[in-house]
Amino acid sequence: GNSIEMREVRALMEIAIDSGFTVLITGETGTGKELVAKAIHYSSPRKGHPLLDRNCGAIPKELLASDLFGHRKGAFAGAQEDKVGLFEAASGGTVLLDEISEMSLDAQIHLLRVLQEREVQRLGENISRDVDVRIIAMTNKDLTEAGKAGRFREDLYYRLSEFPIPIPPLRERTEDIPLLAEHFLQE
């Protein structure tokens, strides 16, 4: 879009690209949060490294911590072998966490450690592993309200919102509709 609102979003993206900040992209469903996240990664110095993403609402909460942080063989029933988590696998790159508001409180504690210490601890292990990843989180929910309701850790919210990028809905930038319509007609 070329609206004032989208020019402001692009200006924020330009700052985020080289900053290395943790980015929290907010906006209603369908506003293009994932496009913004991918544009930040692929324009950043991390573009030659992995961009790995997870939808925190699509993975059962019992498995999310293992998926993100890895686990050691025997850490829980069904853990038949050691597993590298998403953060280790994305080393040097970016981890994109969609629907961050759906993350369990237990997994939020682990994520807070990643943000604070830049290290992960696989489930069932006592050793920490350094990780060099950028985190971009996305949500269509109000995390402040989720924090007040006890569903989202306030300390994690403040770490994630180091650099917020709100994406306005199309109804607030109607001048972009003809441009989008033209794009989709060409497609």
GROMACS elastic network, one bead per residue, 0.5 to 0.9 nm:
[ bonds ]
;  ai    aj funct       b0    kb
    1     4     6  0.87498   500
    1     5     6  0.85636   500
    1     6     6  0.57725   500
    1     7     6  0.77256   500
    1   173     6  0.84310   500
    1   175     6  0.81144   500
    1   177     6  0.80816   500
    1   179     6  0.67162   500
    1   180     6  0.72660   500
    2     5     6  0.80200   500
    2     6     6  0.60476   500
    2     7     6  0.62578   500
    2   175     6  0.77771   500
    2   176     6  0.62417   500
    2   179     6  0.81483   500
    3     6     6  0.52737   500
    3     7     6  0.62288   500
    3     8     6  0.86364   500
    3   173     6  0.61827   500
    3   174     6  0.81960   500
    3   175     6  0.62182   500
    3   176     6  0.60801   500
    4     7     6  0.50731   500
    4     8     6  0.62451   500
    4     9     6  0.87387   500
    4   173     6  0.80379   500
    5     8     6  0.51454   500
    5     9     6  0.64121   500
    5    10     6  0.88442   500
    5   167     6  0.82355   500
    5   168     6  0.69854   500
    5   172     6  0.83211   500
    5   173     6  0.68613   500
    6    10     6  0.61664   500
    6    11     6  0.85140   500
    6   167     6  0.78486   500
    6   168     6  0.78573   500
    6   173     6  0.80969   500
    6   176     6  0.87887   500
    7    10     6  0.50388   500
    7    11     6  0.61542   500
    7    12     6  0.86690   500
    8    11     6  0.50207   500
    8    12     6  0.62978   500
    8    13     6  0.86048   500
    9    12     6  0.51399   500
    9    13     6  0.61677   500
    9    14     6  0.87283   500
    9    36     6  0.86980   500
    9   165     6  0.67595   500
    9   166     6  0.74099   500
    9   167     6  0.68593   500
    9   168     6  0.87641   500
   10    14     6  0.61850   500
   10    15     6  0.87478   500
   10    36     6  0.86125   500
   11    14     6  0.51589   500
   11    15     6  0.65733   500
   11    16     6  0.87734   500
   12    15     6  0.52103   500
   12    16     6  0.61911   500
   12    17     6  0.86863   500
   12   163     6  0.86767   500
   12   164     6  0.85731   500
   12   165     6  0.66901   500
   13    17     6  0.59985   500
   13    36     6  0.75396   500
   13    37     6  0.87558   500
   13    39     6  0.81850   500
   13    40     6  0.63108   500
   13   165     6  0.77158   500
   14    17     6  0.53084   500
   14    18     6  0.73280   500
   14    19     6  0.88418   500
   14    40     6  0.78373   500
   14    43     6  0.88643   500
   15    18     6  0.63047   500
   15    19     6  0.62317   500
   16    19     6  0.50743   500
   16    20     6  0.66704   500
   16    21     6  0.64153   500
   16    22     6  0.84502   500
   16    23     6  0.73560   500
   16    40     6  0.69659   500
   16    44     6  0.85769   500
   16   163     6  0.73148   500
   17    20     6  0.68680   500
   17    21     6  0.84580   500
   17    39     6  0.85263   500
   17    40     6  0.51760   500
   17    41     6  0.70498   500
   17    42     6  0.87470   500
   17    43     6  0.63393   500
   17    45     6  0.79415   500
   18    21     6  0.83627   500
   18    40     6  0.87577   500
   18    43     6  0.84447   500
   18    44     6  0.58672   500
   18    45     6  0.70366   500
   19    22     6  0.88392   500
   19    44     6  0.88101   500
   20    23     6  0.86402   500
   20    44     6  0.84396   500
   20    45     6  0.89674   500
   20   134     6  0.65906   500
   20   135     6  0.88939   500
   21   134     6  0.73573   500
   21   135     6  0.80443   500
   21   136     6  0.87170   500
   21   162     6  0.64484   500
   21   163     6  0.62154   500
   22   115     6  0.83300   500
   22   134     6  0.63131   500
   22   135     6  0.52357   500
   22   136     6  0.58509   500
   22   137     6  0.79301   500
   22   159     6  0.75833   500
   22   160     6  0.59156   500
   22   161     6  0.70208   500
   22   162     6  0.56457   500
   22   163     6  0.61116   500
   22   164     6  0.85029   500
   23    37     6  0.85329   500
   23   134     6  0.85319   500
   23   135     6  0.66283   500
   23   137     6  0.62370   500
   23   138     6  0.83531   500
   23   160     6  0.64250   500
   23   161     6  0.62491   500
   23   162     6  0.63077   500
   23   164     6  0.56812   500
   23   165     6  0.71343   500
   24   135     6  0.85828   500
   24   136     6  0.59263   500
   24   138     6  0.57032   500
   24   139     6  0.78372   500
   24   160     6  0.58328   500
   24   161     6  0.52025   500
   24   162     6  0.74154   500
   24   163     6  0.62448   500
   24   165     6  0.61226   500
   24   166     6  0.81246   500
   25    33     6  0.62041   500
   25    34     6  0.85929   500
   25    36     6  0.80876   500
   25    37     6  0.76206   500
   25   136     6  0.73976   500
   25   137     6  0.61832   500
   25   139     6  0.66141   500
   25   140     6  0.86376   500
   25   161     6  0.85474   500
   25   163     6  0.85741   500
   25   164     6  0.59056   500
   25   166     6  0.57180   500
   25   167     6  0.71207   500
   26    33     6  0.70461   500
   26   137     6  0.85090   500
   26   138     6  0.57788   500
   26   139     6  0.51811   500
   26   140     6  0.56906   500
   26   141     6  0.75679   500
   26   142     6  0.82952   500
   26   164     6  0.75024   500
   26   165     6  0.63438   500
   26   167     6  0.60120   500
   26   168     6  0.86850   500
   27    30     6  0.82278   500
   27    31     6  0.62565   500
   27    32     6  0.82733   500
   27    33     6  0.69436   500
   27   138     6  0.81896   500
   27   139     6  0.67100   500
   27   140     6  0.50023   500
   27   141     6  0.77744   500
   27   165     6  0.87230   500
   27   166     6  0.58361   500
   27   168     6  0.63005   500
   27   169     6  0.70368   500
   28    31     6  0.58522   500
   28    32     6  0.88066   500
   28    33     6  0.85926   500
   28   139     6  0.79720   500
   28   141     6  0.78466   500
   28   167     6  0.77519   500
   28   168     6  0.77614   500
   28   169     6  0.64724   500
   29    32     6  0.78881   500
   29    33     6  0.82166   500
   29   139     6  0.85530   500
   29   140     6  0.61276   500
   29   169     6  0.86157   500
   30    33     6  0.76147   500
   30   169     6  0.80381   500
   30   170     6  0.89848   500
   31    34     6  0.86796   500
   31   167     6  0.63593   500
   31   168     6  0.69152   500
   31   169     6  0.56353   500
   31   170     6  0.70438   500
   32    35     6  0.52194   500
   32    36     6  0.63785   500
   32    37     6  0.87651   500
   32   167     6  0.75032   500
   33    36     6  0.52024   500
   33    37     6  0.62693   500
   33    38     6  0.87527   500
   33   138     6  0.67902   500
   33   139     6  0.83415   500
   33   166     6  0.87423   500
   33   167     6  0.69090   500
   34    38     6  0.61166   500
   34    39     6  0.84593   500
   34    96     6  0.86131   500
   34    98     6  0.81620   500
   34   138     6  0.77713   500
   35    38     6  0.52235   500
   35    39     6  0.60569   500
   35    40     6  0.86150   500
   36    39     6  0.51136   500
   36    40     6  0.62429   500
   36    41     6  0.87919   500
   36   167     6  0.88901   500
   37    40     6  0.52142   500
   37    41     6  0.64097   500
   37    42     6  0.87444   500
   37    96     6  0.74309   500
   37   136     6  0.67209   500
   37   137     6  0.84175   500
   37   138     6  0.83574   500
   38    41     6  0.51137   500
   38    42     6  0.60017   500
   38    43     6  0.83748   500
   38    51     6  0.79879   500
   38    96     6  0.85860   500
   39    42     6  0.52449   500
   39    43     6  0.59550   500
   39    44     6  0.83930   500
   40    43     6  0.53624   500
   40    44     6  0.60593   500
   40    47     6  0.88685   500
   41    44     6  0.51824   500
   41    45     6  0.79641   500
   41    46     6  0.64687   500
   41    47     6  0.57099   500
   41    51     6  0.71598   500
   41    93     6  0.80177   500
   41    94     6  0.67197   500
   41   134     6  0.88440   500
   41   136     6  0.89284   500
   42    45     6  0.80728   500
   42    46     6  0.73021   500
   42    48     6  0.79980   500
   42    51     6  0.85293   500
   43    46     6  0.79980   500
   43    47     6  0.63187   500
   44    47     6  0.55378   500
   44    48     6  0.89080   500
   45    48     6  0.74512   500
   45    49     6  0.88330   500
   45    93     6  0.89514   500
   46    49     6  0.54763   500
   46    50     6  0.79127   500
   46    51     6  0.86650   500
   46    92     6  0.64674   500
   46    93     6  0.51972   500
   46    94     6  0.71731   500
   46   133     6  0.88520   500
   46   134     6  0.84666   500
   47    50     6  0.74152   500
   47    51     6  0.79363   500
   47    93     6  0.70917   500
   47    94     6  0.85591   500
   48    92     6  0.85627   500
   48    93     6  0.76168   500
   49    90     6  0.73861   500
   49    91     6  0.75425   500
   49    92     6  0.56975   500
   49    94     6  0.76430   500
   50    89     6  0.80158   500
   50    90     6  0.53479   500
   50    91     6  0.74111   500
   50    92     6  0.72467   500
   50    94     6  0.63538   500
   50    95     6  0.82234   500
   51    90     6  0.66686   500
   51    93     6  0.57727   500
   51    95     6  0.59529   500
   51    96     6  0.70931   500
   52    86     6  0.71278   500
   52    87     6  0.84666   500
   52    89     6  0.81519   500
   52    90     6  0.61833   500
   52    93     6  0.79720   500
   52    94     6  0.64006   500
   52    95     6  0.50962   500
   52    96     6  0.61079   500
   52    97     6  0.86646   500
   53    86     6  0.82227   500
   53    94     6  0.82998   500
   53    95     6  0.56649   500
   53    97     6  0.58036   500
   53    98     6  0.72898   500
   54    57     6  0.86614   500
   54    58     6  0.81437   500
   54    59     6  0.82593   500
   54    67     6  0.89868   500
   54    68     6  0.83812   500
   54    86     6  0.85095   500
   54    95     6  0.79857   500
   54    96     6  0.64287   500
   54    97     6  0.52622   500
   54    98     6  0.60353   500
   54    99     6  0.85774   500
   55    58     6  0.54079   500
   55    59     6  0.69522   500
   55    96     6  0.84708   500
   55    97     6  0.60891   500
   55    99     6  0.57875   500
   55   100     6  0.76315   500
   55   102     6  0.87180   500
   56    59     6  0.58945   500
   56    60     6  0.83347   500
   56    61     6  0.81713   500
   56    64     6  0.71981   500
   56    97     6  0.65734   500
   56    98     6  0.59743   500
   56    99     6  0.53961   500
   56   100     6  0.57481   500
   56   101     6  0.77984   500
   56   102     6  0.57309   500
   56   103     6  0.54465   500
   56   104     6  0.86129   500
   57    60     6  0.74824   500
   57    61     6  0.81502   500
   57    98     6  0.78405   500
   57    99     6  0.58055   500
   57   100     6  0.75692   500
   57   101     6  0.80098   500
   57   103     6  0.67368   500
   58    61     6  0.88188   500
   58    99     6  0.86523   500
   58   102     6  0.87165   500
   59    62     6  0.82298   500
   59    63     6  0.66133   500
   59    64     6  0.58586   500
   59    67     6  0.86201   500
   60    63     6  0.54617   500
   60    64     6  0.62259   500
   61    64     6  0.51221   500
   61    65     6  0.74460   500
   61   102     6  0.86695   500
   61   103     6  0.70632   500
   61   104     6  0.58682   500
   61   106     6  0.87842   500
   61   107     6  0.80307   500
   62    65     6  0.71043   500
   62    66     6  0.80623   500
   62   104     6  0.85472   500
   63    66     6  0.53959   500
   63    67     6  0.61409   500
   63    68     6  0.87358   500
   64    68     6  0.60804   500
   64    69     6  0.83593   500
   64   103     6  0.78722   500
   64   104     6  0.81423   500
   64   107     6  0.70068   500
   65    68     6  0.52406   500
   65    69     6  0.57181   500
   65    70     6  0.72078   500
   65    71     6  0.85426   500
   65    85     6  0.84911   500
   65   104     6  0.86985   500
   65   106     6  0.78254   500
   65   107     6  0.52625   500
   65   108     6  0.88090   500
   65   110     6  0.76101   500
   65   111     6  0.89152   500
   65   122     6  0.86443   500
   65   123     6  0.76657   500
   66    69     6  0.53671   500
   66    71     6  0.55389   500
   66    83     6  0.79595   500
   66    84     6  0.86330   500
   66    85     6  0.65849   500
   66    86     6  0.88818   500
   66   122     6  0.73394   500
   66   123     6  0.64955   500
   67    70     6  0.56774   500
   67    71     6  0.81736   500
   67    83     6  0.83321   500
   67    84     6  0.80942   500
   67    85     6  0.53194   500
   67    86     6  0.62240   500
   68    84     6  0.84683   500
   68    87     6  0.60451   500
   68    88     6  0.84961   500
   68   107     6  0.85279   500
   68   111     6  0.86668   500
   68   122     6  0.89646   500
   69    83     6  0.87223   500
   69    84     6  0.71116   500
   69    86     6  0.62245   500
   69    87     6  0.62104   500
   69    88     6  0.74137   500
   69   107     6  0.89929   500
   69   110     6  0.78305   500
   69   111     6  0.86016   500
   69   120     6  0.61535   500
   69   121     6  0.65376   500
   69   122     6  0.53085   500
   69   123     6  0.71460   500
   70    82     6  0.75837   500
   70    83     6  0.50581   500
   70    86     6  0.72305   500
   70    87     6  0.83860   500
   70    88     6  0.81324   500
   70   120     6  0.85638   500
   70   121     6  0.77467   500
   70   123     6  0.62688   500
   71    74     6  0.84369   500
   71    75     6  0.64684   500
   71    76     6  0.86563   500
   71    79     6  0.74746   500
   71    81     6  0.82412   500
   71    82     6  0.57697   500
   71    83     6  0.52470   500
   71    84     6  0.69013   500
   71    85     6  0.73159   500
   71   121     6  0.82739   500
   71   124     6  0.61181   500
   71   125     6  0.74237   500
   72    75     6  0.54540   500
   72    76     6  0.86165   500
   72    79     6  0.71518   500
   72    80     6  0.85439   500
   72    81     6  0.66413   500
   72    83     6  0.64258   500
   72    84     6  0.87419   500
   72   122     6  0.64246   500
   72   123     6  0.60929   500
   72   124     6  0.53990   500
   72   125     6  0.63560   500
   73    76     6  0.79145   500
   73    78     6  0.86656   500
   73    79     6  0.51508   500
   73    80     6  0.53355   500
   73    83     6  0.76588   500
   73   124     6  0.78661   500
   74    77     6  0.67569   500
   74    78     6  0.74367   500
   74    79     6  0.51167   500
   74    80     6  0.62676   500
   74    81     6  0.73057   500
   74    82     6  0.83109   500
   74   124     6  0.75798   500
   75    78     6  0.84910   500
   75    79     6  0.61000   500
   75    80     6  0.88324   500
   75    82     6  0.89668   500
   75   123     6  0.62095   500
   75   125     6  0.80468   500
   76    79     6  0.55632   500
   76    80     6  0.88487   500
   76   123     6  0.85148   500
   76   124     6  0.79014   500
   77    80     6  0.81157   500
   78    81     6  0.87542   500
   79    82     6  0.73446   500
   79    83     6  0.83819   500
   83   122     6  0.82955   500
   84    87     6  0.81979   500
   84    88     6  0.62611   500
   84    89     6  0.65881   500
   84   122     6  0.79063   500
   85    88     6  0.55430   500
   85    89     6  0.62498   500
   85    90     6  0.87359   500
   85   120     6  0.88472   500
   85   122     6  0.75161   500
   86    89     6  0.50375   500
   86    90     6  0.60963   500
   86    91     6  0.88114   500
   86    95     6  0.75729   500
   87    90     6  0.52326   500
   87    91     6  0.65695   500
   87    94     6  0.85208   500
   87    95     6  0.67597   500
   87   114     6  0.86270   500
   87   119     6  0.88847   500
   87   120     6  0.76066   500
   87   131     6  0.67368   500
   87   132     6  0.83168   500
   87   133     6  0.69160   500
   88    91     6  0.53526   500
   88   120     6  0.78657   500
   88   129     6  0.81505   500
   88   130     6  0.82148   500
   88   131     6  0.60028   500
   88   132     6  0.81956   500
   88   133     6  0.83395   500
   89    92     6  0.89859   500
   89    93     6  0.89031   500
   90    93     6  0.52299   500
   90    94     6  0.62219   500
   90    95     6  0.65214   500
   90   131     6  0.83881   500
   90   132     6  0.80799   500
   90   133     6  0.65325   500
   90   134     6  0.89879   500
   91    94     6  0.77348   500
   91   131     6  0.59465   500
   91   132     6  0.52558   500
   91   133     6  0.55733   500
   91   134     6  0.89541   500
   92   131     6  0.78914   500
   92   132     6  0.51892   500
   92   133     6  0.54491   500
   92   134     6  0.79432   500
   93   132     6  0.73379   500
   93   133     6  0.52834   500
   93   134     6  0.63819   500
   93   135     6  0.89174   500
   94   132     6  0.87360   500
   94   133     6  0.52829   500
   94   135     6  0.57748   500
   94   136     6  0.72174   500
   95   133     6  0.66177   500
   95   134     6  0.61315   500
   95   136     6  0.62578   500
   95   137     6  0.81968   500
   96   134     6  0.84530   500
   96   135     6  0.60359   500
   96   137     6  0.57616   500
   96   138     6  0.76926   500
   97   100     6  0.58666   500
   97   135     6  0.74268   500
   97   136     6  0.62531   500
   97   138     6  0.61782   500
   97   139     6  0.87154   500
   98   101     6  0.84538   500
   98   102     6  0.88673   500
   98   136     6  0.84479   500
   98   137     6  0.59029   500
   98   139     6  0.63346   500
   99   102     6  0.56871   500
   99   103     6  0.75827   500
   99   137     6  0.77106   500
   99   138     6  0.58336   500
   99   140     6  0.71715   500
   99   141     6  0.82131   500
  100   103     6  0.55251   500
  100   137     6  0.61952   500
  100   138     6  0.60677   500
  100   139     6  0.57955   500
  100   140     6  0.89970   500
  100   141     6  0.88789   500
  100   143     6  0.89741   500
  101   104     6  0.84127   500
  101   138     6  0.84199   500
  101   139     6  0.63108   500
  101   140     6  0.82289   500
  101   141     6  0.66403   500
  101   142     6  0.82981   500
  101   143     6  0.66457   500
  101   146     6  0.75862   500
  101   151     6  0.79795   500
  101   152     6  0.68017   500
  102   139     6  0.88836   500
  102   151     6  0.85609   500
  102   152     6  0.85930   500
  103   106     6  0.82440   500
  103   107     6  0.64031   500
  103   108     6  0.64711   500
  103   151     6  0.88901   500
  103   152     6  0.80920   500
  104   107     6  0.52997   500
  104   108     6  0.62121   500
  104   109     6  0.89299   500
  104   151     6  0.80266   500
  104   152     6  0.81612   500
  105   109     6  0.65248   500
  105   151     6  0.70308   500
  105   152     6  0.66576   500
  105   153     6  0.71634   500
  106   109     6  0.54145   500
  106   110     6  0.69620   500
  107   110     6  0.51562   500
  107   111     6  0.62280   500
  107   112     6  0.86347   500
  108   112     6  0.60636   500
  108   113     6  0.86862   500
  108   152     6  0.77935   500
  108   153     6  0.71056   500
  108   156     6  0.70571   500
  109   112     6  0.51448   500
  109   113     6  0.65623   500
  109   114     6  0.89726   500
  109   153     6  0.82025   500
  109   156     6  0.79651   500
  110   113     6  0.51972   500
  110   114     6  0.65444   500
  110   115     6  0.89216   500
  110   120     6  0.74682   500
  110   121     6  0.79629   500
  111   114     6  0.50078   500
  111   115     6  0.63201   500
  111   116     6  0.86351   500
  111   120     6  0.83433   500
  111   156     6  0.78182   500
  112   115     6  0.51156   500
  112   116     6  0.60874   500
  112   117     6  0.83668   500
  112   155     6  0.78589   500
  112   156     6  0.56506   500
  112   159     6  0.75433   500
  112   160     6  0.88072   500
  113   116     6  0.50806   500
  113   117     6  0.55904   500
  113   118     6  0.70435   500
  113   119     6  0.68685   500
  113   120     6  0.71391   500
  113   121     6  0.89162   500
  114   117     6  0.55058   500
  114   119     6  0.50604   500
  114   120     6  0.57952   500
  114   121     6  0.88823   500
  114   130     6  0.88907   500
  114   131     6  0.78805   500
  115   118     6  0.56233   500
  115   119     6  0.79973   500
  115   135     6  0.82121   500
  115   156     6  0.84666   500
  115   159     6  0.69015   500
  115   160     6  0.80363   500
  116   119     6  0.82107   500
  116   159     6  0.80010   500
  117   120     6  0.83246   500
  117   130     6  0.83160   500
  118   129     6  0.85420   500
  118   130     6  0.60064   500
  118   131     6  0.55411   500
  118   132     6  0.67048   500
  118   133     6  0.78759   500
  119   128     6  0.60543   500
  119   129     6  0.52115   500
  119   131     6  0.51400   500
  119   132     6  0.81411   500
  120   127     6  0.85973   500
  120   128     6  0.55013   500
  120   129     6  0.52905   500
  120   130     6  0.65265   500
  120   131     6  0.68854   500
  121   124     6  0.83116   500
  121   125     6  0.64639   500
  121   126     6  0.69538   500
  121   127     6  0.61947   500
  121   129     6  0.62627   500
  122   125     6  0.55200   500
  122   126     6  0.79645   500
  122   127     6  0.79084   500
  122   128     6  0.76172   500
  122   129     6  0.83346   500
  123   126     6  0.84660   500
  125   128     6  0.80127   500
  135   160     6  0.81177   500
  136   160     6  0.80294   500
  137   160     6  0.70789   500
  137   161     6  0.87776   500
  139   142     6  0.78312   500
  139   143     6  0.81533   500
  140   143     6  0.89206   500
  141   144     6  0.88576   500
  141   145     6  0.84174   500
  141   146     6  0.79082   500
  142   145     6  0.54942   500
  142   146     6  0.63920   500
  142   147     6  0.87765   500
  143   147     6  0.59770   500
  143   148     6  0.85692   500
  143   151     6  0.87257   500
  143   152     6  0.67433   500
  143   153     6  0.88063   500
  143   154     6  0.82770   500
  143   157     6  0.68112   500
  144   147     6  0.50875   500
  144   148     6  0.63901   500
  144   149     6  0.87442   500
  144   152     6  0.81036   500
  144   154     6  0.73865   500
  144   157     6  0.75551   500
  145   148     6  0.50504   500
  145   149     6  0.62299   500
  145   150     6  0.86704   500
  145   151     6  0.87097   500
  145   152     6  0.85322   500
  146   149     6  0.50502   500
  146   150     6  0.62614   500
  146   151     6  0.51257   500
  146   152     6  0.52785   500
  146   153     6  0.82446   500
  146   154     6  0.87237   500
  147   150     6  0.50581   500
  147   151     6  0.56639   500
  147   153     6  0.55980   500
  147   154     6  0.53826   500
  147   157     6  0.79454   500
  148   151     6  0.76487   500
  148   152     6  0.78832   500
  148   153     6  0.88257   500
  148   154     6  0.80473   500
  149   152     6  0.76721   500
  150   153     6  0.70863   500
  150   154     6  0.87223   500
  152   155     6  0.88636   500
  152   156     6  0.76819   500
  152   157     6  0.74482   500
  153   156     6  0.52589   500
  153   157     6  0.63168   500
  153   158     6  0.89005   500
  154   158     6  0.63660   500
  154   159     6  0.87600   500
  155   158     6  0.52735   500
  155   159     6  0.64448   500
  155   160     6  0.87642   500
  156   159     6  0.50593   500
  156   160     6  0.60733   500
  156   161     6  0.84838   500
  157   160     6  0.51165   500
  157   161     6  0.59923   500
  157   162     6  0.87938   500
  158   161     6  0.52056   500
  158   162     6  0.66111   500
  159   162     6  0.56710   500
  160   163     6  0.76137   500
  160   164     6  0.81606   500
  161   164     6  0.51715   500
  161   165     6  0.87433   500
  168   171     6  0.81878   500
  168   172     6  0.64243   500
  168   173     6  0.74610   500
  169   172     6  0.56522   500
  169   173     6  0.70714   500
  170   173     6  0.50907   500
  170   174     6  0.59507   500
  170   175     6  0.87986   500
  170   176     6  0.74638   500
  170   177     6  0.75135   500
  171   174     6  0.55441   500
  172   175     6  0.88143   500
  173   176     6  0.59265   500
  173   177     6  0.77854   500
  174   177     6  0.54221   500
  174   178     6  0.83110   500
  175   178     6  0.68410   500
  175   179     6  0.79578   500
  176   179     6  0.53506   500
  176   180     6  0.62583   500
  176   181     6  0.86383   500
  177   180     6  0.51322   500
  177   181     6  0.59897   500
  177   182     6  0.85500   500
  178   182     6  0.60936   500
  178   183     6  0.85831   500
  179   182     6  0.52047   500
  179   183     6  0.62917   500
  179   184     6  0.88059   500
  180   183     6  0.50151   500
  180   184     6  0.62408   500
  180   185     6  0.85740   500
  181   184     6  0.52019   500
  181   185     6  0.61088   500
  181   186     6  0.86627   500
  182   185     6  0.50673   500
  182   186     6  0.62629   500
  182   187     6  0.86808   500
  183   186     6  0.52553   500
  183   187     6  0.63509   500
